[in-house]
Amino acid sequence: MTTFDEILEEAGEFGRFQKRIFCLLCLVSIPFPCIYVGIVFQGFTPEHWCHDPGAKRLQERCGWGPRELRWVTAPVLNTSAGVVHSQCERYEVDWNTTDLTCDHLGDEQHRALPKTVCKDGWEYDYEGRESFVTEFDLVCTDAWLADMFQATLGVGFLIGSITIGYLADKFGRKMSFLMSCLLNGIAGILVAISPNYIALLVFRALYGFGTKGGWMVAYVLITELVGVEYRRIVGVIYQMAFSSGILILPLIAYLISDWRWLQVAITLPYFFFLSYLWFIPESPRWLLSQRNSIRATEITKTMAKENKKTLSKNIETLKDDTDYVAASFMDLIRTPKMRKHTLILSFNWFTSSVVYQGLVMRLGILGGNIYIDFLISGIVEFPAAFLILFTIERIGRRLPFAAANLVSGVACLVVAFIPENMFWFKTAVACIGRLGITLAFEMVVFVNTELYPTFIRNLGVSVCSSLCDVGGIVAPFMLYRLAVVWLELPLIIFGALAFVAGALVLLLPETRGVPLPETIDDIEHPNRNKDDTVKSHQTETLLHSDVTINKEHVIV
């Protein structure tokens, strides 16, 4: 009997057929960051102050502009950043009966007026942009509600990744991908036309449910179509397409200032992806796992024809060579080394998500040119892919992985204490931190897949990477609420998390040049002789032979 990997060597491991499919699926990765970190533009919080309807008449009488009116209605506060106007309080006074005149602006009598919270809404300095924050007045005591916009996306990611991963194993990669694209298109438009805040959160969660699951299935599909030696480069380039989306997002946001139309723009590509029904095949590996060798053979022959390869008659004996054994969550924590690997990798997934999202979303609260800042931060992601390709086969996995976290952590801590007047130095160090955490984010998947035995590898990656989505839920609250206390406080937290994550990575074994483990015994006793390992594998297979599992997907 012939395995698919053997036939793939004849059909072409990365020929014209796979390159065409790969290019199409890389397009799926481009709009994903627009959804992932689009809150920077869609949830922008501009300068704001209390609206005072009574002061409008005084403004007309005195001939004041918006700046003078703000002086009249918003109390002045002395802070470490200098003199600023209160954004959440106004003077409590009837401007039609007060003794104050136009000449009292800013004097002691004016400042002595009683104060109260905003009762009639807010005025915003839009700077040419409108966000859901300004539309639904998610400021002051309701500012935390803006964080929910991103948190509900993370909830959708978490549930959707697991659900769509299961459906992809049950009903196929292609069908699950197309269904997720349809859901993304519908949910994205519903987000754009949300009539109120509650509807916005519900539709945003549905949006997250389909988005990451579809992105993940697309990645799985292409890795199942190429040869083993090409999977790493395919994975890295697929993530580079994600970084390309980071560069495109500020350009789109610059041209489309309204958050609803921006939402429509980043959703439209998913309707285009529905055309892939006619352009991408089902995974032959999945078809073989479903014992559908006839259809798998047809697709493989089409692949060989487009790659201009000739298949031997062995293709008629094509079969699935996967031995299914039962796996459970307890296998991840039952033994000492497996437990250590699971805890360290889970913490690294969580840290990578929190620090990466935090550094990106932080650009929206710094007060600089958000478009240029975002573009620069996106550019620094590209060297990460090249560093991975250059180091992992020469130096190994562990040291670059640990160094990436440590560099990011140190950079975050340093940036927090660089004075604001050293802007370019502060920006340069921040970019180093962004590069480090991007490198760590891309490295964790390689290390994760190489530290689990075959029968539990996909489950292990799925469980550990679920902490990535948990981090996505926590990140906005950690960033925006702590920044209210001190703008640089989130960086201190990010730096500490990254530093601990890097130190923990050093406790993991090096996997460069080491054969992938087949059993838990290979993890616990890596130096045991091969014969003992084979016997152990046979024993584990017998113990699990009465149960069949659905393979989970790798989340990158």
C-alpha positions as CSV (number, residue, x, y, z in Angstrom):
1,M,0.0,0.0,0.0
2,T,1.2,3.5,-0.9
3,T,1.1,6.5,1.4
4,F,0.2,10.0,0.3
5,D,3.7,11.3,1.2
6,E,5.2,8.8,-1.2
7,I,2.9,9.7,-4.0
8,L,3.4,13.4,-3.3
9,E,7.1,13.0,-4.1
10,E,6.1,11.8,-7.5
11,A,3.4,14.4,-8.0
12,G,5.6,17.3,-6.9
13,E,5.9,18.5,-3.3
14,F,5.7,22.2,-4.2
15,G,5.0,22.5,-7.8
16,R,2.8,24.9,-9.9
17,F,-0.4,23.3,-8.4
18,Q,0.6,24.0,-4.8
19,K,2.1,27.4,-5.6
20,R,-1.2,28.5,-7.2
21,I,-3.2,27.3,-4.2
22,F,-0.7,28.8,-1.8
23,C,-0.9,32.3,-3.4
24,L,-4.7,32.2,-3.2
25,L,-4.7,31.2,0.4
26,C,-2.1,33.8,1.4
27,L,-4.7,36.4,0.3
28,V,-6.9,35.0,3.2
29,S,-4.1,36.0,5.7
30,I,-4.0,39.7,4.5
31,P,-7.4,41.0,5.9
32,F,-7.1,39.1,9.1
33,P,-4.9,41.7,10.9
34,C,-7.4,44.4,9.9
35,I,-9.9,42.5,12.1
36,Y,-7.4,41.5,14.7
37,V,-6.1,45.0,15.5
38,G,-8.6,47.2,13.6
39,I,-9.8,48.6,17.0
40,V,-6.8,51.0,16.8
41,F,-8.7,52.9,14.1
42,Q,-12.3,51.8,14.6
43,G,-12.2,52.4,18.4
44,F,-10.1,55.6,18.3
45,T,-10.9,57.8,21.3
46,P,-10.2,61.5,20.4
47,E,-9.9,64.4,22.8
48,H,-13.3,65.1,24.4
49,W,-15.0,67.2,27.0
50,C,-18.5,67.6,28.4
51,H,-21.2,69.1,26.2
52,D,-22.9,72.0,27.9
53,P,-26.0,73.2,26.0
54,G,-26.3,76.4,28.1
55,A,-22.9,77.6,27.2
56,K,-23.7,77.8,23.5
57,R,-25.6,81.0,24.0
58,L,-22.7,82.5,25.9
59,Q,-20.4,81.4,23.1
60,E,-22.5,83.3,20.5
61,R,-22.6,86.4,22.6
62,C,-18.9,86.5,23.2
63,G,-17.8,85.3,19.8
64,W,-15.8,82.4,21.1
65,G,-14.5,79.5,19.1
66,P,-14.4,75.8,20.2
67,R,-11.1,76.3,22.1
68,E,-12.5,79.2,24.2
69,L,-15.8,77.3,24.8
70,R,-13.8,74.4,26.1
71,W,-12.1,76.8,28.6
72,V,-15.5,77.9,29.8
73,T,-17.1,74.4,30.2
74,A,-14.2,72.1,31.2
75,P,-12.3,72.6,34.4
76,V,-8.5,72.9,34.2
77,L,-6.4,70.2,35.8
78,N,-2.7,70.3,36.7
79,T,-1.1,67.0,35.9
80,S,2.4,65.6,35.4
81,A,1.8,66.1,31.7
82,G,1.0,69.8,32.3
83,V,-2.2,71.8,32.3
84,V,-5.1,69.8,30.7
85,H,-8.8,70.1,30.6
86,S,-11.0,67.6,32.3
87,Q,-12.7,65.2,30.0
88,C,-15.3,63.9,32.4
89,E,-16.4,66.9,34.4
90,R,-17.8,70.4,33.6
91,Y,-18.8,73.5,35.6
92,E,-22.2,73.3,37.0
93,V,-23.7,76.7,36.3
94,D,-26.6,78.3,34.5
95,W,-24.9,80.5,32.0
96,N,-28.0,82.5,31.4
97,T,-28.2,83.8,35.0
98,T,-24.5,83.8,36.0
99,D,-22.7,87.1,36.7
100,L,-19.7,85.9,34.7
101,T,-19.0,87.8,31.6
102,C,-16.9,87.3,28.5
103,D,-14.0,88.9,30.4
104,H,-14.0,86.3,33.2
105,L,-12.7,83.5,31.1
106,G,-10.1,81.5,33.0
107,D,-9.9,83.9,36.0
108,E,-10.2,82.8,39.7
109,Q,-13.9,83.5,39.9
110,H,-14.5,81.2,36.9
111,R,-12.3,78.4,38.3
112,A,-14.1,78.5,41.7
113,L,-17.4,77.4,40.1
114,P,-18.9,74.1,41.3
115,K,-18.2,71.0,39.2
116,T,-20.3,68.1,38.1
117,V,-20.1,65.0,35.8
118,C,-21.1,65.1,32.2
119,K,-24.9,65.0,32.0
120,D,-25.6,66.1,28.4
121,G,-23.1,64.1,26.4
122,W,-19.7,65.0,25.1
123,E,-18.0,67.2,22.5
124,Y,-15.3,65.5,20.4
125,D,-12.2,66.7,18.5
126,Y,-12.7,64.2,15.6
127,E,-9.5,65.0,13.7
128,G,-11.3,63.8,10.6
129,R,-12.1,60.4,12.1
130,E,-15.3,58.9,13.5
131,S,-15.2,55.8,15.7
132,F,-17.8,53.6,17.5
133,V,-16.4,55.3,20.7
134,T,-17.7,58.7,19.6
135,E,-20.9,57.3,18.2
136,F,-21.9,55.5,21.4
137,D,-20.2,57.8,23.9
138,L,-17.9,55.1,25.3
139,V,-15.8,57.5,27.4
140,C,-15.2,58.3,31.1
141,T,-17.1,55.9,33.3
142,D,-18.2,53.9,30.2
143,A,-14.7,53.7,28.7
144,W,-14.3,50.1,29.7
145,L,-17.1,49.2,27.3
146,A,-14.8,50.1,24.4
147,D,-12.5,47.3,25.6
148,M,-15.3,44.8,25.3
149,F,-15.2,45.4,21.5
150,Q,-11.9,43.7,21.4
151,A,-12.6,41.2,24.2
152,T,-15.7,39.8,22.4
153,L,-13.5,39.3,19.3
154,G,-11.2,37.2,21.5
155,V,-14.1,35.1,22.8
156,G,-15.2,34.5,19.2
157,F,-11.7,33.5,18.3
158,L,-11.5,31.0,21.2
159,I,-14.8,29.3,20.5
160,G,-14.6,29.5,16.7
161,S,-11.1,28.0,16.5
162,I,-12.2,24.9,18.4
163,T,-15.6,24.6,16.7
164,I,-14.4,25.2,13.1
165,G,-11.4,23.0,13.7
166,Y,-13.8,20.2,14.7
167,L,-16.0,20.9,11.6
168,A,-13.0,20.9,9.4
169,D,-12.1,17.3,10.5
170,K,-15.8,16.3,10.3
171,F,-16.9,17.8,7.0
172,G,-13.6,18.8,5.2
173,R,-11.2,21.7,5.0
174,K,-12.7,23.2,1.9
175,M,-16.3,23.3,3.1
176,S,-15.4,24.6,6.5
177,F,-13.3,27.3,5.0
178,L,-16.0,28.5,2.6
179,M,-18.6,28.4,5.4
180,S,-16.4,30.5,7.6
181,C,-15.9,33.1,4.8
182,L,-19.7,33.3,4.4
183,L,-20.1,33.8,8.1
184,N,-17.3,36.4,8.1
185,G,-19.0,38.3,5.3
186,I,-22.4,38.4,6.9
187,A,-21.2,39.1,10.4
188,G,-18.8,41.8,9.2
189,I,-21.7,43.7,7.4
190,L,-23.9,43.3,10.5
191,V,-21.1,44.9,12.6
192,A,-21.1,47.8,10.2
193,I,-24.8,48.4,10.5
194,S,-25.2,47.7,14.2
195,P,-27.9,49.9,15.5
196,N,-26.7,49.9,19.1
197,Y,-23.8,48.9,21.3
198,I,-25.2,45.5,22.4
199,A,-25.8,44.4,18.8
200,L,-22.3,45.6,18.0
201,L,-20.8,43.2,20.6
202,V,-22.9,40.3,19.5
203,F,-22.0,40.7,15.8
204,R,-18.4,41.3,16.7
205,A,-18.3,37.9,18.6
206,L,-19.8,36.2,15.5
207,Y,-17.2,37.9,13.4
208,G,-14.4,36.5,15.5
209,F,-16.0,33.1,15.5
210,G,-15.6,32.7,11.8
211,T,-12.5,34.8,11.1
212,K,-9.7,32.9,13.0
213,G,-11.2,29.5,12.3
214,G,-11.2,30.2,8.6
215,W,-7.7,31.6,8.7
216,M,-6.5,28.5,10.5
217,V,-8.2,26.0,8.1
218,A,-6.6,27.8,5.2
219,Y,-3.2,27.3,6.8
220,V,-3.9,23.6,7.5
221,L,-5.1,23.1,3.9
222,I,-2.0,24.4,2.3
223,T,0.4,22.5,4.7
224,E,-1.4,19.3,3.9
225,L,-0.9,19.9,0.1
226,V,2.9,20.4,0.2
227,G,5.8,18.1,1.1
228,V,7.2,18.0,4.6
229,E,10.3,20.0,3.9
230,Y,8.2,22.9,2.5
231,R,5.8,23.2,5.5
232,R,8.1,25.5,7.5
233,I,8.7,28.0,4.7
234,V,5.0,27.9,3.8
235,G,4.0,28.7,7.4
236,V,6.5,31.6,7.6
237,I,5.4,33.2,4.3
238,Y,1.7,32.7,5.3
239,Q,2.4,34.8,8.4
240,M,4.3,37.3,6.3
241,A,1.1,37.8,4.4
242,F,-0.5,38.6,7.8
243,S,2.2,41.3,8.3
244,S,1.3,42.7,4.8
245,G,-2.2,43.3,6.1
246,I,-0.7,45.3,9.0
247,L,0.8,47.6,6.4
248,I,-2.4,47.9,4.3
249,L,-4.6,48.7,7.3
250,P,-3.4,52.3,8.0
251,L,-3.6,53.1,4.3
252,I,-7.3,52.0,4.2
253,A,-8.0,53.7,7.5
254,Y,-6.5,56.9,6.2
255,L,-8.8,56.9,3.1
256,I,-11.9,55.8,5.0
257,S,-12.4,57.9,8.2
258,D,-15.8,56.5,9.2
259,W,-15.6,53.3,11.3
260,R,-18.6,51.7,9.7
261,W,-17.4,52.1,6.1
262,L,-13.9,50.9,7.3
263,Q,-15.7,47.8,8.6
264,V,-17.3,47.2,5.2
265,A,-14.0,47.6,3.4
266,I,-12.2,45.0,5.5
267,T,-15.1,42.6,5.2
268,L,-15.6,42.7,1.4
269,P,-12.6,40.3,0.7
270,Y,-14.4,37.5,2.4
271,F,-17.2,37.6,-0.2
272,F,-14.4,37.3,-2.8
273,F,-13.0,34.3,-1.1
274,L,-16.3,32.5,-1.7
275,S,-15.2,32.2,-5.3
276,Y,-12.5,29.7,-4.1
277,L,-15.2,27.1,-4.4
278,W,-14.0,26.7,-8.0
279,F,-10.3,27.3,-7.4
280,I,-9.1,25.3,-4.4
281,P,-9.3,21.5,-3.9
282,E,-10.2,19.5,-0.9
283,S,-7.3,18.1,1.1
284,P,-6.4,14.7,-0.2
285,R,-5.0,13.8,3.2
286,W,-8.4,14.6,4.8
287,L,-10.2,12.5,2.1
288,L,-7.9,9.6,2.8
289,S,-8.6,9.9,6.5
290,Q,-12.3,9.6,5.6
291,R,-11.5,6.5,3.5
292,N,-12.4,8.4,0.3
293,S,-9.4,7.2,-1.7
294,I,-11.2,7.6,-5.1
295,R,-11.6,11.4,-4.7
296,A,-8.1,11.7,-3.2
297,T,-6.6,9.9,-6.1
298,E,-8.5,12.2,-8.6
299,I,-7.1,15.4,-6.9
300,T,-3.6,13.9,-6.8
301,K,-3.7,13.1,-10.5
302,T,-4.8,16.7,-11.2
303,M,-1.9,17.9,-9.1
304,A,0.6,15.8,-11.0
305,K,-0.8,16.9,-14.3
306,E,-0.5,20.6,-13.5
307,N,3.0,20.0,-12.0
308,K,3.9,18.2,-15.2
309,K,4.8,15.0,-13.3
310,T,4.1,11.4,-14.1
311,L,2.7,9.1,-11.5
312,S,3.5,5.5,-11.1
313,K,0.8,2.8,-10.9
314,N,1.3,2.8,-7.1
315,I,-1.3,5.6,-6.9
316,E,-4.0,2.9,-7.3
317,T,-3.0,1.6,-3.9
318,L,-3.1,5.0,-2.2
319,K,-4.3,4.8,1.4
320,D,-4.2,6.6,4.7
321,D,-1.3,5.5,6.8
322,T,-2.4,7.2,10.0
323,D,-2.7,5.0,13.1
324,Y,-5.4,6.7,15.2
325,V,-4.9,6.4,18.9
326,A,-7.0,8.1,21.6
327,A,-5.6,11.3,23.1
328,S,-7.0,13.2,26.1
329,F,-6.2,16.4,27.9
330,M,-4.8,14.4,30.8
331,D,-2.0,13.2,28.5
332,L,-0.7,16.7,28.4
333,I,-0.2,17.0,32.2
334,R,0.0,13.4,33.5
335,T,3.8,13.1,33.4
336,P,6.5,15.6,34.6
337,K,8.1,16.7,31.4
338,M,4.8,16.8,29.5
339,R,3.3,18.9,32.3
340,K,6.3,21.3,32.2
341,H,6.1,21.6,28.4
342,T,2.4,22.3,28.5
343,L,2.6,25.0,31.2
344,I,5.6,26.8,29.6
345,L,4.2,26.8,26.1
346,S,0.7,27.9,27.3
347,F,2.3,30.8,29.2
348,N,4.3,31.7,26.0
349,W,1.1,31.7,23.9
350,F,-0.6,33.9,26.4
351,T,2.3,36.3,26.7
352,S,2.9,36.6,22.9
353,S,-0.8,37.5,22.4
354,V,-1.0,40.0,25.2
355,V,2.3,41.8,24.4
356,Y,1.8,41.7,20.6
357,Q,-1.8,43.1,20.8
358,G,-0.8,45.5,23.6
359,L,2.0,47.1,21.6
360,V,-0.1,47.4,18.5
361,M,-3.1,48.9,20.3
362,R,-0.9,51.2,22.3
363,L,-0.3,53.2,19.1
364,G,-3.9,54.4,19.4
365,I,-3.3,56.2,22.7
366,L,0.1,57.8,22.2
367,G,-1.2,61.0,20.5
368,G,1.2,60.9,17.5
369,N,0.4,60.4,13.9
370,I,-1.3,57.0,14.2
371,Y,-1.1,56.2,10.5
372,I,2.7,56.7,10.3
373,D,3.3,55.0,13.6
374,F,1.2,52.0,12.7
375,L,3.0,51.7,9.3
376,I,6.4,51.8,10.9
377,S,5.5,49.2,13.5
378,G,4.2,47.0,10.7
379,I,7.4,47.2,8.7
380,V,9.5,45.9,11.5
381,E,7.5,42.6,11.5
382,F,9.1,41.5,8.2
383,P,12.6,40.9,9.5
384,A,11.2,38.5,12.0
385,A,10.4,35.9,9.3
386,F,13.9,36.2,7.8
387,L,15.5,35.8,11.3
388,I,13.5,32.6,11.8
389,L,14.6,31.1,8.5
390,F,18.2,32.1,9.2
391,T,18.5,30.9,12.8
392,I,16.3,27.9,13.5
393,E,18.4,25.5,11.4
394,R,21.7,27.0,12.3
395,I,21.4,27.9,15.9
396,G,18.3,26.0,16.9
397,R,14.9,26.8,18.4
398,R,15.4,27.4,22.1
399,L,18.0,30.2,22.1
400,P,16.3,32.4,19.4
401,F,12.9,31.8,21.0
402,A,14.1,32.8,24.5
403,A,16.2,35.7,23.1
404,A,13.2,37.1,21.2
405,N,11.1,37.2,24.4
406,L,13.9,38.6,26.5
407,V,14.7,41.3,23.9
408,S,11.0,42.3,23.7
409,G,10.8,42.4,27.5
410,V,13.8,44.5,28.0
411,A,12.7,46.9,25.2
412,C,9.3,47.4,26.8
413,L,10.9,48.1,30.2
414,V,13.4,50.6,28.6
415,V,10.7,52.4,26.6
416,A,8.7,53.0,29.7
417,F,11.4,55.2,31.2
418,I,12.7,57.0,28.1
419,P,11.6,60.7,28.3
420,E,9.0,61.9,25.8
421,N,11.3,64.5,24.3
422,M,13.5,61.6,23.0
423,F,10.8,60.6,20.6
424,W,12.9,58.9,17.9
425,F,15.0,56.9,20.4
426,K,11.8,55.9,22.1
427,T,10.3,54.8,18.8
428,A,13.4,52.9,17.8
429,V,13.5,50.9,21.0
430,A,9.7,50.2,20.8
431,C,10.3,48.8,17.3
432,I,12.9,46.4,18.6
433,G,10.3,45.3,21.2
434,R,7.7,44.8,18.5
435,L,10.2,42.8,16.4
436,G,11.1,40.6,19.3
437,I,7.5,39.7,20.2
438,T,6.7,39.1,16.6
439,L,9.6,36.7,16.4
440,A,8.5,34.9,19.6
441,F,4.9,34.7,18.3
442,E,6.0,33.0,15.1
443,M,8.5,30.7,16.9
444,V,6.1,29.3,19.5
445,V,4.2,27.2,16.9
446,F,7.4,25.5,15.7
447,V,8.5,24.7,19.2
448,N,5.0,23.6,20.2
449,T,4.7,21.1,17.4
450,E,8.1,19.6,18.0
451,L,7.6,19.0,21.8
452,Y,4.6,16.7,21.6
453,P,4.4,13.1,20.5
454,T,2.6,12.3,17.3
455,F,-0.7,10.9,18.7
456,I,-1.2,14.0,20.8
457,R,0.6,16.7,18.8
458,N,-2.3,18.5,17.3
459,L,-4.3,18.4,20.5
460,G,-1.4,19.7,22.4
461,V,-0.9,22.7,20.1
462,S,-4.7,23.4,20.2
463,V,-4.8,23.4,24.0
464,C,-1.7,25.5,24.4
465,S,-2.7,28.0,21.7
466,S,-6.1,28.5,23.2
467,L,-4.3,30.7,25.8
468,C,-3.5,33.0,22.8
469,D,-7.2,33.8,22.6
470,V,-7.4,34.2,26.4
471,G,-4.6,36.7,26.0
472,G,-6.6,38.5,23.3
473,I,-9.5,38.9,25.8
474,V,-7.3,40.2,28.6
475,A,-5.1,42.5,26.5
476,P,-7.4,45.5,25.9
477,F,-8.4,45.7,29.6
478,M,-4.7,45.5,30.6
479,L,-3.7,48.2,28.2
480,Y,-6.4,50.8,28.3
481,R,-7.3,50.6,32.0
482,L,-3.7,50.5,33.3
483,A,-2.8,53.4,30.9
484,V,-5.4,55.6,32.7
485,V,-3.3,55.1,35.9
486,W,0.0,55.7,34.1
487,L,0.6,55.7,30.4
488,E,3.7,53.5,30.6
489,L,2.4,51.1,33.2
490,P,1.2,48.5,30.6
491,L,4.7,48.5,29.2
492,I,6.0,47.5,32.6
493,I,3.6,44.6,32.7
494,F,4.4,43.6,29.1
495,G,8.1,43.6,29.8
496,A,7.7,41.5,32.9
497,L,5.6,38.9,31.1
498,A,8.0,38.7,28.2
499,F,11.0,38.4,30.4
500,V,9.5,35.6,32.4
501,A,8.4,33.8,29.2
502,G,11.9,34.0,27.8
503,A,13.4,32.6,31.0
504,L,11.0,29.7,31.0
505,V,11.8,28.9,27.4
506,L,15.4,28.1,28.5
507,L,13.9,25.2,30.5
508,L,12.7,23.5,27.4
509,P,14.9,21.0,25.4
510,E,16.4,21.9,22.1
511,T,14.6,20.2,19.2
512,R,16.9,21.0,16.2
513,G,18.0,17.8,14.5
514,V,16.0,15.7,17.0
515,P,13.5,13.2,15.5
516,L,9.9,14.1,16.3
517,P,8.7,12.1,19.3
518,E,6.2,9.3,18.7
519,T,5.2,8.5,22.3
520,I,5.1,10.1,25.7
521,D,8.0,7.9,26.7
522,D,10.1,9.6,24.0
523,I,9.5,12.9,25.9
524,E,10.1,11.6,29.4
525,H,13.1,9.4,28.5
526,P,14.7,10.8,25.3
527,N,17.9,8.8,25.7
528,R,16.2,5.4,26.0
529,N,17.3,3.0,23.3
530,K,15.2,2.7,20.2
531,D,13.9,-0.9,20.9
532,D,12.5,0.2,24.2
533,T,10.8,3.2,22.6
534,V,9.2,1.0,19.9
535,K,7.8,-1.4,22.5
536,S,6.5,1.5,24.5
537,H,4.8,2.9,21.4
538,Q,3.2,-0.5,20.7
539,T,1.9,-0.6,24.3
540,E,0.4,2.9,24.1
541,T,-1.2,2.1,20.7
542,L,-2.9,-1.1,22.1
543,L,-4.2,0.9,25.1
544,H,-5.8,3.4,22.9
545,S,-6.8,1.2,19.9
546,D,-10.5,1.1,20.8
547,V,-11.0,4.8,20.4
548,T,-10.7,7.1,17.4
549,I,-10.0,10.8,17.7
550,N,-10.7,13.8,15.5
551,K,-7.4,15.6,14.9
552,E,-7.4,19.2,16.1
553,H,-5.7,21.9,14.0
554,V,-2.6,23.9,14.6
555,I,-3.4,27.6,15.4
556,V,-0.6,29.9,14.3
